[in-house]
Amino acid sequence: MVDNQYSELSERAQHLLKVLVQRHIRDGQPVGSRTLTRDSGLPLSPATVRNVMSDLEDLGYVQAPHTSAGRVPTDKGYRFFVDTLLTVRNLKLPEADRMRLRLDASSGPTGLVDSASNLLSGLTRYAGLVTLPRQAYHAFRQVEFLPLSERRVLVIIIVNDQEIQNRVIETDRNFTADELCKVANFLNQRFAGKDFRTVREQLIQEIDHARQDMNSLMEAAVQVAKQVFIDQPEEKDYVLAGQTNLMEHADLANVEKLRELFEAFNQKRDVLHILDKSIKAQGVQIFIGQESGYTVFDGCSLVTSTYEVDGEVLGVLGVIGPTRMPYERVIPIVDMTARLLGEALNPKSGADSDSD
């Protein structure tokens, strides 16, 4: 049954779009009407197929590159294909067992995350990423700032009423003790009692959407808090593997495009924002092209899935590759890796296997 938003497409148009997307994913070339006529298996003339393709183009599902009479899918076309036309089959047991063997369960959570990201990149030939498992609930209680020399600030954070964390950050300008006191009061009033992940999410939203409306105190608070909660280099948010695989794909082989992607991987903020979206929606999520909300990922798709232990979501994993990816193959790999990682991280499964 077709969703109402796609009711504008006839069954014939849907079938031709499916054939076009599959052919383009396989060959990487614009698909012409004669090829579609031959591959569709429908008793249609090339002229009829051209008319359908023209309608699909008018509706935004396909587009014609300037250099070819054929057509390629748009982000909207890929989205319709993934939502409505794609048939995803679960991995067979032998393949799942081989994947399980490649996860190093003896190396602890960090080692498992490393092997999972390498597994994803190795099986898909895209970039694989896995967030580190979320720790137990860490509630932010209070923060204090002490100015040091040369734009350095000592940060004292109280977590869960007992744990005290100290760190030194470098700011873009010098702050007076009075300014830092006001910033601390502002952050304590706004975020006390909230989980660190929630604090980070709200700060990312404010950095993205509220720059023009910030007063001087808010601007100072966001600048300092960004250093504390988002940009700390020693905090390893996720593990990325196989980013050089992206150089193998013609769709992303533009030097400037690769530079922008690698810079986004290094800066992490845009990637983390997408992963934060994914962790709120359990299961497999797919961001196609502009759906990510970041122009750096135009022409890319992100296929992600949450992984969990005993029903509690611990993190997100997935792959980043060109929009022209074999979704029917990538989706079950991402889904199975998430299941296997959750299984490997579950201390009960280790205890069960020891008792057998």
N, C-alpha and C positions, 0 to 999 in steps of 0.2 A: 504493500500500500504506500502510495507516494504522499509525502508531507504536503500540506496545503501550499507552502511557499514554492513548491515545484509543480503545482497543478497546471502551470502554463505549458508544460512539455507533454507532447503526445508520446505514446509508447514507442512509436517509430523514431521520434527524435531522441528519446532516451537511449534506445538501442544503438543508434548511430553515434551518439556521444560516447557511449561506453566503448564501442569499437575504436573510435578515434583516440580516446584517452589511452586505452591499452596499447594501441599501435605506437602512439607517440612515446609512451613510457619505454617500450621495447626498443624502438629505433632512434629516438631523439630527433626525428625530422618532422617537419610539417606534413600533414596528411591530406592528400588530394581527394577529390570526389571519386575519381576512378578507382583508387585504392579502397576507399570506403565501400563503393558499390560491390567490389569483388569480395572484400572481407566480411561484409555484413551478413551475407547469406539471404538477403531479402530480395524479392523480385522487383527491384527498383532500377530506373535508368539513372545514368550520371546526372542528367539534368534535374531529376527529382531530388537527388541527393544534394546537388548544389543549392537548390532552393531551401532544403532543410538546414543546410549549413549556414546559409545567409540568415535564416530566422534565428538560429542559435547564436550567431554573431551579434545580431541586433539585441538579443536578450542578455548578452554579456557572458555566455558560457564558453565561447571560443573567440579566437582572434587570428587575423591573417598577418604574419610577418611581412614586412615590406619587400623582402627578397623572394617571396614564394607565393604561388597561387594556393598552396595548401594552408591548413589551419592547425593551430595548437590550442590546448586547453588554457583557459584563464584560471585564476585562483577560484572563481565562482564555479567553473566547470569541474575542477578537481574536487571542490567541496561537495558538489552534487554527486560526483562519482563515488567518493568515500562514504557519504551518508546513505546513499540510495542504491547504487549499482554494484558496489563491491561485495564480493563473496570472500569472507575470511575463514580459512580452515585452521583448526587447531594443529599444533605440531604433533607429529607422531611420537610415540613413546621412545623409540631408539634415539631420535634427535634430542628429545628433552633429557634423556639420560646422559648423552654426550655433553650437553650444556652443563648439567649438574656436576660432572666430573671436572669441568674447567673452572668451577668456582672453588677457590681455596678456603674451605671452611675452617681450616686449622690456623689461619693467620689472623683471626680476630676481626672485628668490625671494619677497621680501616683497610686491612688486606682484602676482605671480601668486596668492599666498595671498589678497590683498585681492579680486582679481577673481573668484577661485573662490568665496569666501564670498558675494559679491554675486550671482554666477551662481546659486548654490543658492537663495538667498532670493528672487531674482527669478522663477525658474522654478516654485518650489513655493509661494510666498507664505507661507513660514514663516521662522523664524530660521535662517540658515545660518552654520556655524562651520567653521573650518579651523585646525588647529594649524600652527605654523611648522615647516618641515622640520628634522628632527633634524640637528644638526651631527655632525662626526666624533666618535668616542668621546672623551668627556671623563672621565678617571678622577680622582676625588677622592683626593688624597694626604694633605694635612695642613691643619689650620686652627689659627689662633691668634687670641685675643681680647685686646684692650687696652681697659680702661675709659676712657671719656671723661666729660665733664661731662653732667649732666642726663639720665641714663638712656640715654646714647648709647654705643655700643660700636664700636670699629674692628675689622673682621673682615679677616684676612689668610688667603687660601686659596691653596694650591699645587695646581696641576692638571697632570697628565701629567708630573710631575717637574720641569718647567721653567717653565711659565706661572704667574705670580703675579697674583692678583686682590685688589684692596682695595675695601672698601665700608664704609659706616657704617650701622648699624641702630639703631632705637629700641626699647627693651625696656619691658615693663610695670612693671618695678621696677629699682632700682639693684642691680648685681652687684659684689661685691668682686673684686679681681684674683685672689684665691685660688679663689673660686667659678668664675670664668671659666677658670682654668687646669684645674680638675677637669673642667669641661664639655668643654674642648678635648681633654683626654686621653681622656675617654669617647667622644667622636665619632670621634677618630682611631683608637682601638682597634676601634670598631664598624664604621666605614664605609671605612677606607683601602683604596684599590684598586678601589672600586666606582664604576660609572657614576653620574653625577649623577641620571639618571632613576630608577635603582634606589634611590638614597638617598631621593629624594623619595617614591617609592612606599611604602617601608618607614616613613617618618615619617608619611605620611598614615594608614597602617594603625594605627600606634601611637597617633596622636592620636585616631582613631576608636574603638579597641577597648581601650586599656590605661590610660585615665585613672585608674581606681580603684586600679590596682595600682602606680602610679608612686611611687617613693620621691622624696625631695627632689632628689637629684642628677638622676634621670631626668626629673623635671618641669622642672627648670631647663634641662637639655640640650635637651629637646623644644621648650621655649619659645624658646630662642635659635636652635636649628637651624631651627625653623619660619620665623623671620625671614630666615635666610640662604638656605634652599633652596626655600621655598614662596611666601612673601609679598612677595618683592622686586618693587615696582611697575614698575621699569624693565625687567623681563624680560617680554616680550610672548609669553605662551604660546600664545595662539590669537587669531584674528580673528573677530569676531562681526558679522554684518550682518543687517538686517531684523528685529530683535527687535520693532519696532513693528508688524510684520505680524501678530503674535499678537493684537493688539487687534481685528483684523478678524473673529476666529473666536468665535462665540457660546459655544462650549464653554469658552473661556478668558477671557470678557469680564467676569469678576468682578474688581472693582478690587483686592480683597485678594490674589487669586490672581496677578494681574499684578504687583503690588508684590513678592510673594515671588519670582516668577520673575526679575524684573529685579534684585532684590537678589542672587539666586544668580549671575546673570551677572556682576555687579560683583565679588562676592567670589571667584568662579572656582573655589573649592576643590572643591565638589560636582561641577561640570562636569568639572574636570580628572580627578577620580577616575573618572568614567564613561569619559572618553576614554582614560585609562590602561588600563582594562579592555579597551577596544576594540582598542587597539594590540597587545595580546597575542594576539588572535584575528583573524587576517588575513581580509580580505574584508568583506562586508556583515554588520553586526550590527544587531539591532533590540531596543530596550528599550521595553517597553510598560508604562506606568503604574508600578505599584509595583515592577516588576522592576528599576528603576534603583537601588533601595535608599534613595532619598531622597524624603521625603514632599513636598518642593517640586515634584517632577516627577509626582506623582499626577495623572492626567488628561492626561498628555503622553506622546508617543512620541518616541524618539530613533532615527533611522535613520542609521547611521554606516558608513564604510568606510575601510580603510587605503589610503594611496597609497604607491607605491613606485617606485624606479628600479633597474633591473638586479637585481630580486629582493630588494632591501633596503628594508624598510619605513621611510619617512621621517616619516610622520605620519598623522593621522586627520582626516577631514572628515565633515560630515553636516548634518542638519537637526533642529530641535526644533519640534514642533507638537502639536496635540491628538491624542489616541488615535484620534479619528474622522478619519483622513486616508486619502486614496486610495493605499494602499500599492503597488498595481500600477503606479502612475505615479511615485511618489516613489522607490521602490527603484532602478529603472533610471537615474533622473536622478542619484542619489547615486553609483551604481556607475560611470556614464560620466564624471562629473566627476572621480572619483578616478583613472580611467584617463587622462583628458586632462591632469590636473595632473601626474601622474607622467611622462607623455610630454613635457610642456612643460619640466619640470625636468631632463630627461635631456640633458646636454651632447652626447651622441652623436647624438641626433636632430637637434639644431641643426647639427652638423657634416655629417650626412648630407644635410640639405636644402640646405646651402650648396654641396655638391659636385655636386648634380644640375643 
